[in-house]
């Protein structure tokens, strides 16, 4: 049953056409979204049934059972993931948009991120809920015109702006060319179609789907211990709570 739900999640997400952040430099990333897209994502996340689901999610986080009401809404944040084509040297676009995150807050002070993506019909829908406010804290560190980039294999976050990659955990910024050399060294032998990929080993990119279709996100650890929920098209399969641990990350904690 669990495998069937996960397979359905991947199948639906694989068909999504995703854009980018409205203020992002389009030369650095693959795709873009308009202000209308951001507004639509926010409205999809703020639907009453989504708020009810988020409340249940927060109430069950960390193995507890609490009655939590949630409010969902606020500025959506575009989350990009490292592009396999960039790793392979076939593209100068460092990332592809994975989702637009919308903030949520519970009556007990807990927080969550509601992930929205475009469905095959071009409508923004809710696809996932994850605990914590990680994306929004990181987004505050991104310069105007920059994008928030996640390297999913290591769950490392960067700000990409002005042709440079800035590690958000600390460290000196590097050029896009130097970052490309680094990720080629880390993942060049683990891309889709590689021997590593065909062997079925965990790690690297793992399969032929791009990161935006995999949606393989670790849980948030100390920021709210609940694993992400897959909510296909706002309860398309009911209130489906699916633990979706990242096979590509050696550490399954969000940080």
C-alpha positions in Angstrom: 0.0 0.0 0.0 2.7 2.4 1.0 4.7 1.7 -2.2 1.6 2.3 -4.2 1.0 5.7 -2.7 4.7 6.7 -3.1 4.6 5.5 -6.8 1.5 7.6 -7.4 3.1 10.6 -5.8 6.2 10.4 -8.0 4.0 9.8 -11.1 1.9 12.9 -10.5 4.9 15.1 -9.6 6.9 13.9 -12.6 4.2 15.5 -14.9 4.4 18.9 -13.3 5.7 21.9 -15.3 7.4 24.2 -12.8 8.5 27.8 -13.1 10.7 30.0 -11.0 10.8 32.9 -8.5 9.4 36.2 -9.9 12.4 38.3 -9.0 15.0 35.7 -9.8 17.7 36.2 -12.5 16.5 33.9 -15.3 20.1 33.5 -16.6 21.0 31.5 -13.4 18.1 29.0 -13.2 15.8 27.0 -15.4 12.3 28.4 -15.6 10.4 31.4 -14.1 7.1 32.2 -12.4 5.0 35.3 -12.6 3.5 37.3 -9.7 0.2 35.6 -10.7 1.8 32.2 -10.1 2.9 33.3 -6.7 -0.6 34.6 -5.9 -2.2 31.4 -7.2 0.2 29.2 -5.1 -0.7 31.3 -2.0 -4.4 30.9 -2.6 -4.1 27.2 -3.1 -2.2 26.8 0.1 -4.6 29.0 2.1 -7.7 26.9 1.3 -9.6 25.8 4.4 -9.2 22.1 3.8 -5.4 22.6 3.6 -5.4 24.5 6.9 -7.3 21.6 8.5 -4.8 19.1 7.1 -1.8 21.2 8.3 -3.4 21.3 11.8 -3.6 17.5 11.9 0.0 17.3 10.6 1.3 19.6 13.3 -0.8 17.9 16.0 0.8 14.6 15.2 4.4 15.9 14.7 7.0 14.2 16.9 4.6 11.3 17.7 2.4 13.4 19.9 -1.4 13.7 19.6 -2.6 17.3 20.1 -5.4 19.5 18.9 -3.7 22.1 16.8 -5.4 24.7 14.5 -3.3 26.2 11.8 -3.3 29.3 9.6 -1.7 29.1 6.2 -0.7 32.1 4.2 2.1 34.6 3.4 4.7 35.2 0.7 5.6 32.1 -1.3 9.2 31.2 -1.6 10.7 29.4 -4.6 12.9 26.5 -3.8 15.4 25.4 -6.5 17.3 22.1 -6.6 20.6 21.3 -8.2 20.1 20.5 -11.9 21.5 17.2 -13.2 22.2 18.9 -16.5 24.3 21.5 -14.7 26.2 18.7 -12.9 26.9 17.0 -16.3 28.1 20.3 -17.8 25.4 20.4 -20.4 23.7 23.5 -19.0 24.7 26.7 -17.3 21.4 26.8 -15.3 22.4 25.8 -11.8 18.9 24.8 -10.6 15.4 23.8 -11.4 12.5 25.0 -9.3 11.2 22.2 -7.2 8.3 23.9 -5.4 6.9 27.1 -4.0 6.7 27.0 -0.2 4.0 28.9 1.7 4.3 29.4 5.5 1.9 27.9 8.1 1.7 28.5 11.8 -0.1 26.4 14.5 -1.9 27.7 17.5 0.8 26.1 19.6 3.5 28.1 17.9 4.7 25.3 15.7 5.4 26.0 12.0 5.2 24.2 8.7 5.9 24.7 5.0 3.1 24.0 2.5 4.6 23.0 -0.8 2.7 23.9 -4.0 3.5 22.8 -7.6 1.8 23.1 -11.0 -0.4 20.2 -12.0 -0.6 19.0 -15.6 -3.4 21.4 -16.2 -1.2 24.4 -15.1 -3.0 24.9 -11.8 -1.1 25.4 -8.6 -1.9 22.7 -6.1 -0.7 21.5 -2.7 1.6 18.5 -3.0 3.4 18.3 0.4 3.6 19.6 3.9 6.8 19.6 5.9 7.4 20.8 9.5 9.5 23.9 10.4 10.2 27.3 8.7 13.5 26.4 7.2 12.8 27.7 3.7 11.7 31.1 5.0 14.6 31.6 7.3 17.0 30.8 4.5 15.1 33.0 2.0 15.7 36.0 4.2 19.4 35.6 3.5 19.1 35.6 -0.3 20.0 38.9 -2.0 17.5 40.7 -4.2 17.4 38.9 -7.6 19.0 35.8 -6.1 17.5 32.3 -5.7 17.5 29.8 -2.9 19.2 26.5 -4.0 19.2 23.2 -2.2 21.7 20.4 -3.0 19.4 17.5 -2.1 22.1 14.9 -1.9 23.6 16.6 1.1 20.7 18.8 2.1 23.0 21.9 1.8 21.5 25.3 1.1 22.9 28.1 -1.0 22.0 31.6 -2.2 22.8 32.0 -5.9 23.1 35.6 -6.9 25.2 37.7 -9.3 27.0 34.7 -10.8 28.1 33.4 -7.4 27.1 30.6 -5.1 26.9 31.6 -1.4 26.8 28.7 1.2 24.2 29.6 3.8 25.8 27.5 6.4 28.9 29.7 6.2 31.9 30.0 4.0 33.2 32.0 1.1 31.1 32.4 -2.0 32.4 30.8 -5.2 31.7 31.3 -8.9 29.2 29.2 -10.7 32.0 27.7 -12.7 33.8 26.6 -9.6 30.6 25.2 -8.1 30.0 23.3 -11.3 33.4 21.7 -11.0 32.7 20.8 -7.4 29.3 19.1 -8.0 30.8 17.3 -11.1 33.4 15.8 -8.8 30.7 14.8 -6.2 28.0 13.5 -8.5 29.4 13.2 -12.1 29.5 9.4 -11.8 26.0 9.2 -10.2 23.8 10.9 -12.8 20.8 9.3 -14.5 21.9 6.5 -16.7 25.2 5.9 -14.9 26.4 2.5 -13.7 25.8 3.8 -10.2 22.2 4.7 -11.1 21.5 1.4 -12.9 22.9 -0.5 -9.9 20.0 0.9 -7.8 22.3 2.2 -5.1 21.0 5.0 -2.8 22.7 8.3 -3.2 23.5 10.7 -6.0 20.4 11.2 -8.2 19.2 7.7 -7.7 16.9 7.6 -10.8 16.1 9.2 -14.1 13.7 11.7 -12.6 14.9 15.3 -12.0 15.1 16.5 -8.4 11.9 18.5 -8.8 10.0 15.3 -9.6 11.5 13.2 -6.9 10.4 15.5 -4.0 12.8 13.5 -1.8 13.0 15.8 1.2 14.3 14.9 4.6 12.3 15.6 7.7 13.0 18.8 9.8 14.5 17.2 12.8 14.7 19.6 15.8 12.7 22.2 13.9 9.6 20.0 14.2 10.1 16.3 14.0 7.3 15.4 11.7 8.2 13.7 8.3 6.7 15.4 5.3 3.2 14.6 4.2 2.3 14.1 0.6 -1.0 15.8 -0.2 -1.7 15.2 -3.8 -3.7 18.1 -5.3 -5.2 18.9 -1.9 -6.5 15.6 -0.6 -6.8 13.9 -4.0 -6.1 10.6 -2.1 -7.6 11.8 1.1 -5.6 13.0 4.1 -2.6 10.9 3.1 0.2 11.0 5.7 3.2 9.5 3.9 6.7 9.4 5.5 8.9 10.3 2.6 12.5 10.0 3.8 15.3 11.0 1.5 17.1 8.0 0.0 19.7 10.4 -1.3 20.7 12.0 2.0 22.9 10.1 4.5 21.4 12.3 7.2 17.6 12.3 7.4 17.3 15.5 9.4 16.3 18.9 8.0 18.9 21.6 8.9 
